[in-house]
Amino acid sequence: MNKKQIVQAIEAIQWDYEDALVPESIHYIQKDDVVMIKNEKSTSIYANKVVRFDKSFKEIEEVFAFFGESPFSWWVRKENHRELEDELIKRGLYHFDTYVGLAKVLHKKENEVDTQHRYKEVMVEEEVSKHVQVASSIWNYDRRTEEAAFSERVKYIEIPDRRGGYMVVVDNELPIAYSNYRYSHDDRVLYLNGAGVIPRYRGKGIYREMVARRLNEAISRGCQIAVTQAKKGTSEPILRKVGFQEYATYKQYVPNQ
């Protein structure tokens, strides 16, 4: 893949879902010049977002009308849209976080070294509950978002031809880390789309181990590349250490409220 194709693969994390598996609560606007996603059952700015906006500033009101009263985030590719950033600031949004578009070409398998903890593929409701529990503790979900996440994950794991899934890491019975993954529609790309470790278990190699196990599975499936949008300064340095390279930077803007 060339750089343009890799950037496209990175951005596809946000929209390349199985159409039949998208819950009814999620609404998409997906065009060449604008991609937006809204989840009526979630107040999370990670569930409600503008992924791409290449329209004129005169059409920005369409975005605010689409989300209405729902909190949302606006992802701006830093390399291309300084003027858009200025316009968003004028309209009361502020720079909340920065994510780095990373990719790794898959060649040889990674070493799996952690034998102390259990790395479990989420297959039943009890494991879904643990997955949501640890994600909520890291990202401060409210009750409504927790319930939506649980419901959506349970429905997803019941679909036999799904392209993705979830991992939860436990220490004895305590859930301490989670990760999400999905494969592209052509099965060439592994999307790493969310992961975290609770604070007191960080620095023990757990995040890196989750990545290694997922990359190895992708190699076994014949995938060519793994991509992600990693939060700057958190998962990003870890991924760089295991061979991921930067291809784009995305600034996340959110309304002041």
Secondary structure, 3 states (H helix, E strand, C coil): CCHHHHHHHHHHHHCCCCHHHCCCCEEEEECCCEEEEEECCCCCCCCCEEEEECCCHHHHHHHHHHHCCCCCEEEEECCCCHHHHHHHHHCCEEEEEEEEEEEEECCCCCCCCCCCCEEEECCCHHHHHHHHHHHHHHHCCCHHHHHHHHHHHHHHHCCCCCCEEEEEEEECCEEEEEEEEEECCCCCEEEEEEEEECHHHCCCCHHHHHHHHHHHHHHHHCCCEEEEEEECCCHHHHHHHCCCEEEEEEEEEEECC
